[in-house]
């Protein structure tokens, strides 16, 4: 026969629904043969199950996804009841042989899927059109939790299963409380699911099995059989750590003193294992970052997506729905929704969670900034650090989303939902489903379907860092992360470029055929024009002076070099209008002038220099430290002889190599204007500036020297005064 359902209808009198489901029920359909052979990550444990909904004779592998086609909310008690009935049908059908089904039952049509469904009560629910059901949505819903429940149901009786579910529910409530850290509902669900998986690996349905001494070893074997990645193993260990904290901090579970010791030991082992897997996690992360280089989105792919048939079809659908009353089919809804999500992701490089959590109210409150509509999404990954995430929409894109919100989204609403993007069943999308929406529309455009929103973010950062480095801060604000995060995790292309440049330079330096001579460098620097230094390069690169620049600098500051009267303000003013020195950083010119002044003084001084001698005795040092400010210190200060012995005094401290920056006139001026500060009291910046600002000569000193330099000179003069007073005593 060629068409089995038609044969069953015409020759055996089967009903249309029963005949249609026969191919799937009896596993007669051929498996899909992919042209590209790819190794599966893990074994598929899904089993064919009959739908428990009345008037639905479908036999499906993913029951949780199929129940969504009946518009059953996932969080409702009816949804859980349907999954439980589907498992009962599967267990009952395993005990009943197919040979026991008589032909009369099929002919009568009373039981459309066989006698194995007779004992199960079916509930009548409205179902979607068959054509729309076969069309399929772009969303693939996993039923990991339901599969784990099925495994646990096979391991224990109903009472034990209900007791385990109640204990896990209490653990989830604790995780959501302040004691458990107010965890995100998604994280709470993941922790509970991972605990179920560990129990299945132990083949036990009691939480007390989680503090057995062999639980970690058994889990490691289970992880190796499943080929878990290091980060996945760490996630399971983290769930165990939270569970042990929950057990020891609450009285929900009872355990003996010996078991309490085991729990403490397991907590230490879990911490040690987590640390041990950290290195493997980092290695895998670095490998993934390297592999992502070949997956970055190219400009050609973006142009192909924008001009693809599926993109044009989505735009035409939006125009048609905007002008006429159009009843949206599932295919039309999925096409428009996926197109809008992909377009927003490309334009804003946002995380998938931002698009999943954007609400209709937030879209309606969008602000207009410079002709663009900016939507603020408050619920996202880094909201506590950066505030609401910003989604910038052009006028055209905003008008498309208005059509989606007012005329398309309303046709799939089955309940009150605040999220902007919904599934065909009216439920909110998760972050993973948003990624699959982008992959689906990407594949329909004839592009590789391995694109993710994280790849789009990496592409955006790499492009901006390489082509517009001045926009890195603005891009970090748009993407809600630090610039250092982008440089550490996303800047992939720049690393290859810098490595290539370093390799070329290293080859030139180590080459024996063309050694780099010093004379060549000097000839190159002397003939080259001055290179402007801007930004971070000013102080990170060393200034190389050529002969033209040095001659101009010495000629322009000849008098200042001889008098050692060099200030940054004077240097900045003089070189600003000079054609040769205009591109030189003032600070580097100042440092060079100080070096020239020091060299000039050394050439004028005798070669023999003597080190200072310390003549102060221990008694004199004690007297100096204990000496109080004498009331007539001002009179003593005025009688200081210019030729007093100051060999025992240490001059002003300075980290610079240049000495004697004050001339004799400057010293006399400081002593006269700051006499009260030298006499006693706190030597502060405020007192010095107040004393010098009283006269024009003092203000001139402040313009030529820094307050720090003047303060050191005042301290030095104070020590001279104290030494003179002690000698007289």
ROSELUM-9552 format. One record per residue (C-alpha): x, y, z. Coordinates in steps of 0.05 Angstrom, whole numbers, padded with zeros to 5 digits, always signed. Layout:
N
XYZ ...
REM end
This chain:
729
+00000+00000+00000 +00021+00072-00011 -00022+00113+00036 -00034+00077+00103 -00085+00126+00133 -00127+00123+00069 -00123+00047+00069 -00147+00044+00141 -00205+00090+00126 -00229+00056+00063 -00214-00017+00076 -00221-00023+00152 -00270+00033+00167 -00225+00072+00214 -00242+00143+00232 -00202+00199+00202 -00169+00218+00267 -00150+00146+00284 -00123+00132+00215 -00081+00195+00215 -00048+00177+00282 -00035+00105+00262 +00031+00121+00227 +00059+00153+00289 +00029+00104+00337 +00059+00043+00304 +00125+00078+00290 +00119+00070+00214 +00147+00137+00194 +00219+00137+00168 +00269+00177+00208 +00295+00242+00178 +00362+00231+00143 +00405+00294+00149 +00453+00310+00093 +00505+00332+00145 +00523+00279+00196 +00529+00311+00264 +00543+00274+00329 +00489+00279+00381 +00508+00309+00448 +00466+00259+00487 +00415+00205+00479 +00343+00225+00465 +00300+00195+00520 +00233+00220+00493 +00181+00165+00481 +00118+00167+00438 +00057+00181+00481 -00016+00188+00465 -00049+00254+00479 -00099+00249+00537 -00143+00305+00510 -00211+00283+00484 -00220+00281+00409 -00144+00285+00399 -00112+00220+00376 -00042+00247+00365 +00018+00206+00387 +00076+00253+00399 +00146+00252+00427 +00143+00320+00462 +00079+00319+00502 +00092+00385+00537 +00099+00421+00470 +00037+00386+00442 -00006+00407+00501 +00011+00479+00484 -00027+00470+00419 -00089+00457+00461 -00080+00525+00495 -00067+00494+00563 -00026+00541+00607 +00039+00510+00630 +00031+00533+00703 -00041+00508+00710 -00061+00446+00749 -00094+00419+00686 -00027+00419+00650 +00005+00376+00704 -00056+00331+00705 -00051+00320+00630 +00023+00302+00635 +00007+00252+00690 -00048+00220+00649 -00002+00215+00590 +00049+00178+00633 -00006+00131+00658 -00025+00116+00586 +00047+00100+00569 +00055+00053+00629 -00011+00019+00614 +00004+00010+00540 +00070-00023+00557 +00032-00079+00594 -00020-00089+00540 +00000-00126+00477 -00018-00097+00410 -00047-00164+00391 -00102-00157+00442 -00133-00100+00403 -00188-00130+00361 -00207-00106+00293 -00278-00094+00316 -00255-00039+00363 -00221-00003+00306 -00279-00011+00260 -00329+00015+00310 -00288+00078+00322 -00306+00081+00396 -00233+00082+00416 -00191+00119+00366 -00123+00099+00393 -00135+00028+00416 -00160-00006+00479 -00101+00018+00520 -00136+00084+00530 -00202+00057+00555 -00187+00065+00629 -00162+00136+00623 -00212+00194+00629 -00205+00244+00573 -00221+00318+00580 -00253+00357+00525 -00213+00419+00505 -00214+00465+00445 -00159+00447+00396 -00127+00488+00341 -00136+00476+00268 -00100+00414+00242 -00064+00453+00188 -00038+00504+00238 -00017+00448+00285 +00024+00415+00231 +00054+00481+00210 +00092+00486+00276 +00119+00545+00314 +00191+00566+00314 +00194+00550+00388 +00219+00483+00414 +00196+00471+00485 +00237+00422+00526 +00204+00373+00573 +00264+00357+00616 +00226+00365+00680 +00169+00321+00658 +00218+00267+00635 +00252+00269+00703 +00184+00262+00737 +00170+00202+00693 +00236+00170+00712 +00222+00182+00786 +00152+00154+00779 +00181+00089+00753 +00230+00086+00811 +00180+00093+00868 +00107+00090+00886 +00058+00148+00884 +00064+00166+00958 +00140+00170+00955 +00137+00213+00892 +00088+00261+00925 +00131+00266+00987 +00192+00281+00944 +00155+00335+00906 +00133+00367+00971 +00204+00368+00997 +00230+00398+00933 +00174+00450+00935 +00197+00471+01005 +00269+00476+00979 +00245+00520+00922 +00207+00565+00971 +00270+00572+01013 +00311+00591+00951 +00261+00647+00936 +00264+00673+01008 +00318+00720+01036 +00349+00660+01071 +00362+00628+01004 +00386+00691+00971 +00321+00713+00935 +00340+00671+00874 +00310+00682+00806 +00251+00635+00791 +00289+00607+00732 +00349+00591+00776 +00304+00560+00829 +00272+00514+00777 +00341+00494+00750 +00367+00476+00820 +00307+00432+00834 +00312+00398+00766 +00386+00384+00777 +00372+00353+00845 +00321+00307+00811 +00374+00286+00760 +00424+00270+00816 +00371+00227+00850 +00358+00190+00785 +00433+00176+00779 +00430+00147+00850 +00367+00107+00831 +00334+00133+00894 +00273+00177+00906 +00290+00204+00975 +00328+00268+00988 +00367+00234+01044 +00406+00199+00989 +00440+00265+00973 +00483+00262+01035 +00509+00192+01024 +00585+00188+01020 +00582+00160+00949 +00535+00212+00919 +00591+00254+00888 +00627+00194+00858 +00561+00168+00829 +00544+00237+00801 +00613+00242+00768 +00602+00177+00732 +00533+00201+00711 +00563+00267+00685 +00616+00230+00646 +00564+00184+00614 +00523+00245+00594 +00586+00282+00569 +00572+00343+00613 +00614+00405+00601 +00656+00430+00660 +00608+00489+00670 +00549+00441+00673 +00584+00399+00726 +00597+00463+00767 +00523+00481+00761 +00502+00413+00790 +00553+00421+00846 +00526+00490+00861 +00456+00460+00867 +00483+00410+00917 +00517+00465+00956 +00452+00504+00962 +00415+00441+00983 +00466+00426+01039 +00459+00498+01064 +00384+00490+01063 +00387+00424+01102 +00434+00451+01156 +00399+00518+01165 +00327+00492+01169 +00291+00436+01204 +00252+00412+01144 +00291+00347+01137 +00310+00302+01195 +00379+00271+01200 +00422+00239+01254 +00487+00265+01284 +00527+00218+01240 +00490+00243+01178 +00504+00315+01200 +00578+00300+01198 +00570+00271+01129 +00534+00334+01106 +00591+00378+01131 +00642+00335+01097 +00603+00336+01032 +00598+00411+01035 +00674+00415+01039 +00681+00364+00982 +00633+00403+00938 +00673+00467+00950 +00737+00430+00932 +00707+00400+00870 +00680+00467+00847 +00750+00497+00853 +00780+00437+00816 +00733+00446+00756 +00746+00521+00752 +00808+00511+00709 +00771+00467+00659 +00715+00518+00656 +00765+00573+00638 +00798+00530+00585 +00731+00514+00553 +00711+00587+00556 +00774+00608+00521 +00765+00554+00468 +00693+00576+00456 +00716+00648+00448 +00767+00625+00397 +00715+00584+00360 +00668+00643+00358 +00716+00678+00311 +00689+00636+00254 +00617+00649+00273 +00617+00725+00274 +00563+00757+00232 +00591+00788+00168 +00564+00849+00131 +00547+00803+00072 +00503+00760+00117 +00467+00822+00143 +00453+00846+00072 +00429+00777+00052 +00381+00775+00112 +00352+00844+00097 +00341+00827+00024 +00317+00755+00035 +00248+00731+00015 +00227+00717+00087 +00244+00789+00107 +00206+00817+00048 +00148+00771+00065 +00146+00796+00137 +00146+00869+00114 +00090+00855+00065 +00049+00820+00119 +00057+00879+00165 +00033+00926+00110 -00026+00881+00093 -00048+00874+00166 -00040+00949+00176 -00087+00968+00119 -00139+00912+00123 -00172+00867+00175 -00129+00806+00165 -00138+00742+00206 -00067+00721+00224 -00048+00649+00215 +00005+00614+00256 +00055+00619+00199 +00043+00694+00190 +00049+00707+00265 +00114+00668+00271 +00144+00703+00210 +00129+00773+00234 +00149+00760+00306 +00216+00728+00288 +00231+00782+00238 +00220+00837+00289 +00262+00802+00342 +00320+00791+00294 +00318+00863+00269 +00318+00891+00341 +00375+00844+00361 +00418+00866+00302 +00405+00940+00313 +00417+00941+00389 +00461+00880+00404 +00420+00867+00466 +00416+00804+00507 +00360+00754+00494 +00332+00766+00564 +00320+00840+00547 +00275+00822+00489 +00241+00766+00528 +00226+00812+00588 +00204+00874+00549 +00132+00889+00567 +00077+00922+00527 +00073+00979+00577 +00148+00993+00570 +00140+00995+00494 +00081+01043+00499 +00123+01089+00545 +00180+01095+00495 +00212+01164+00493 +00231+01201+00429 +00304+01222+00429 +00332+01256+00367 +00279+01224+00323 +00290+01154+00352 +00244+01117+00399 +00280+01091+00461 +00247+01035+00502 +00272+01024+00573 +00270+00951+00596 +00277+00946+00672 +00283+00871+00679 +00348+00844+00652 +00414+00813+00674 +00454+00875+00696 +00395+00919+00717 +00423+00928+00788 +00488+00958+00761 +00467+00996+00698 +00393+01009+00706 +00342+00996+00651 +00368+00969+00585 +00356+01015+00525 +00326+00989+00460 +00332+01042+00405 +00280+01037+00349 +00279+01075+00284 +00214+01105+00261 +00202+01049+00211 +00217+00994+00261 +00175+01028+00314 +00116+01032+00266 +00122+00958+00250 +00122+00941+00324 +00060+00984+00334 +00024+00942+00282 +00047+00879+00317 +00024+00904+00385 -00044+00929+00364 -00066+00881+00309 -00024+00817+00312 -00008+00806+00385 -00081+00814+00406 -00102+00755+00362 -00060+00704+00401 -00075+00729+00471 -00109+00675+00513 -00096+00706+00581 -00071+00770+00612 +00003+00773+00593 +00047+00834+00601 +00106+00812+00558 +00111+00842+00488 +00133+00782+00448 +00090+00720+00457 +00086+00650+00430 +00029+00625+00386 -00004+00597+00449 -00004+00666+00482 +00052+00650+00532 +00113+00693+00545 +00179+00674+00511 +00239+00652+00550 +00309+00678+00533 +00325+00612+00500 +00263+00616+00457 +00282+00686+00435 +00348+00658+00410 +00312+00602+00373 +00267+00654+00340 +00328+00688+00311 +00357+00622+00289 +00292+00602+00255 +00285+00667+00214 +00360+00664+00199 +00353+00594+00171 +00293+00613+00129 +00336+00669+00099 +00386+00617+00075 +00438+00632+00128 +00471+00585+00180 +00425+00573+00238 +00480+00572+00291 +00475+00646+00303 +00459+00669+00374 +00448+00737+00406 +00515+00730+00441 +00549+00722+00373 +00514+00785+00350 +00540+00822+00411 +00610+00798+00399 +00606+00820+00327 +00583+00889+00348 +00639+00898+00399 +00693+00873+00352 +00669+00920+00296 +00666+00981+00341 +00733+00968+00375 +00768+00960+00308 +00734+01014+00267 +00708+01065+00317 +00748+01060+00382 +00721+01127+00404 +00652+01096+00410 +00670+01040+00458 +00641+01076+00519 +00575+01091+00483 +00569+01019+00460 +00581+00994+00530 +00524+01037+00555 +00478+01009+00501 +00498+00937+00516 +00496+00947+00592 +00565+00923+00609 +00634+00951+00625 +00685+00968+00573 +00733+00920+00608 +00682+00865+00598 +00681+00878+00524 +00757+00878+00520 +00763+00814+00560 +00707+00772+00532 +00686+00799+00465 +00746+00833+00432 +00766+00773+00389 +00790+00803+00324 +00837+00853+00357 +00875+00797+00392 +00892+00764+00326 +00914+00830+00296 +00959+00848+00354 +00989+00778+00354 +01003+00784+00279 +01037+00852+00288 +01080+00827+00345 +01100+00766+00305 +01122+00809+00246 +01162+00856+00290 +01194+00798+00326 +01215+00766+00260 +01247+00832+00238 +01284+00840+00303 +01311+00769+00304 +01329+00767+00230 +01404+00763+00217 +01398+00790+00146 +01374+00860+00164 +01396+00879+00234 +01367+00943+00263 +01426+00989+00273 +01425+01049+00320 +01449+01095+00265 +01389+01076+00223 +01342+01092+00280 +01375+01160+00291 +01373+01176+00217 +01300+01156+00215 +01281+01198+00275 +01320+01259+00252 +01289+01260+00184 +01219+01243+00206 +01170+01297+00223 +01143+01303+00294 +01086+01256+00307 +01028+01285+00346 +01015+01251+00413 +00943+01249+00434 +00901+01213+00486 +00932+01155+00524 +00994+01154+00480 +01020+01220+00509 +01047+01191+00573 +01052+01118+00554 +01103+01130+00498 +01173+01158+00508 +01189+01223+00472 +01246+01217+00422 +01276+01286+00408 +01309+01301+00342 +01363+01354+00331 +01314+01405+00302 +01268+01401+00362 +01326+01404+00413 +01357+01465+00379 +01290+01502+00378 +01277+01484+00451 +01345+01508+00475 +01339+01572+00435 +01268+01587+00460 +01284+01574+00534 +01356+01597+00536 +01345+01647+00592 +01302+01600+00634 +01354+01545+00629 +01410+01592+00654 +01367+01620+00711 +01335+01552+00727 +01267+01586+00726 +01225+01534+00689 +01150+01525+00701 +01098+01483+00667 +01054+01543+00653 +01110+01581+00619 +01129+01521+00577 +01056+01510+00556 +01049+01583+00536 +01113+01588+00496 +01109+01524+00456 +01036+01534+00439 +01052+01583+00383 +01117+01551+00360 +01113+01515+00293 +01165+01463+00312 +01144+01448+00384 +01068+01456+00377 +01057+01381+00373 +01101+01365+00433 +01068+01350+00500 +01082+01408+00548 +01099+01360+00605 +01152+01325+00564 +01181+01392+00542 +01183+01413+00615 +01220+01349+00635 +01270+01360+00579 +01282+01432+00600 +01296+01411+00672 +01346+01361+00645 +01379+01417+00604 +01381+01463+00665 +01413+01409+00707 +01466+01396+00654 +01480+01471+00649 +01492+01477+00724 +01536+01416+00727 +01580+01445+00672 +01587+01510+00712 +01601+01478+00780 +01668+01449+00804 +01677+01375+00799 +01693+01364+00873 +01630+01357+00914 +01627+01343+00989 +01572+01304+01024 +01535+01339+01082 +01560+01323+01152 +01516+01311+01212 +01542+01348+01273 +01480+01344+01317 +01489+01304+01381 +01437+01259+01413 +01422+01310+01468 +01411+01364+01416 +01364+01319+01377 +01323+01305+01440 +01321+01378+01457 +01298+01394+01386 +01241+01344+01389 +01219+01367+01458 +01228+01441+01444 +01164+01481+01445 +01154+01542+01403 +01191+01599+01437 +01151+01663+01445 +01207+01705+01417 +01221+01659+01358 +01202+01715+01310 +01257+01759+01338 +01307+01703+01334 +01286+01689+01263 +01299+01762+01244 +01370+01758+01272 +01391+01697+01232 +01457+01710+01200 +01461+01695+01126 +01528+01661+01138 +01502+01613+01193 +01527+01542+01193 +01472+01501+01157 +01513+01439+01143 +01474+01400+01195 +01408+01413+01159 +01377+01369+01106 +01349+01407+01047 +01278+01403+01020 +01259+01332+01000 +01243+01320+00928 +01238+01260+00882 +01263+01301+00823 +01335+01302+00800 +01337+01378+00794 +01362+01416+00856 +01363+01490+00876 +01301+01509+00837 +01294+01573+00879 +01339+01633+00867 +01365+01676+00923 +01312+01728+00909 +01258+01675+00911 +01282+01649+00979 +01283+01719+01008 +01213+01731+00983 +01187+01666+01013 +01220+01680+01080 +01189+01749+01084 +01119+01732+01061 +01113+01666+01099 +01148+01687+01164 +01089+01669+01207 +01085+01599+01177 +01159+01587+01186 +01153+01609+01259 +01104+01555+01277 +01038+01523+01265 +01012+01476+01212 +01046+01480+01144 +00984+01472+01101 +00968+01490+01029 +00913+01538+01051 +00960+01578+01097 +01013+01583+01043 +00965+01606+00988 +00932+01656+01035 +01000+01686+01054 +01025+01691+00983 +00961+01717+00952 +00966+01780+00995 +01018+01811+00948 +01034+01812+00875 +01103+01783+00887 +01071+01724+00924 +01023+01711+00868 +01082+01711+00819 +01114+01657+00862 +01050+01614+00858 +01050+01620+00783 +01123+01599+00777 +01125+01543+00829 +01078+01492+00856 +01051+01495+00926 +01086+01430+00941 +01154+01460+00923 +01141+01523+00965 +01118+01480+01023 +01184+01440+01022 +01223+01505+01023 +01183+01532+01083 +01197+01467+01121 +01270+01474+01106 +01271+01547+01131 +01234+01525+01194 +01288+01473+01208 +01342+01527+01199 +01304+01571+01249 +01299+01514+01300 +01372+01498+01293 +01391+01571+01305 +01347+01574+01368 +01378+01509+01396 +01449+01534+01386 +01433+01598+01424 +01402+01557+01481 
REM end
